């Protein structure tokens, strides 16, 4: 959708299809890059990088026998708590 960046665009996709996962700056640069070393560049749309993210998250979820959204939510909370932002516990 024209005008939506990855953070809002992936939120829109997630609410349309739970197989899609949210990819924002916190997850892309603070968590995923730290875990994998892969820079997902969350400021521009890139379907190949989003697919890399989805594949990794779905693979890790399958290994842990949980839903991919659970991995995403846990990672987001971990980063939020560490940064003390408005979503921190």
MOWO-V881294 format. One line per field, one symbol per residue. ss: DSSP state (H for helix, E for strand, - for the rest). psi: psi as a letter, one per 30 degrees, with the letter a starting at -180 (. if undefined). A space follows every 50 residues. Layout:
ss->???
psi->???
This chain:
ss->-----HHHHHHHHHHH--------HHHHHHHHHHHH----------HHHH HHHHHHHHHHHHHH---HHHHHHHHHHHHHHHH------
psi->kkfkaeeeefeeeefejffklkjaeeeefedeeeeffkjfigfkkjeeee eeeeeeeeeeeeefhlkefeeeeeeeeeeeeefhafgl.
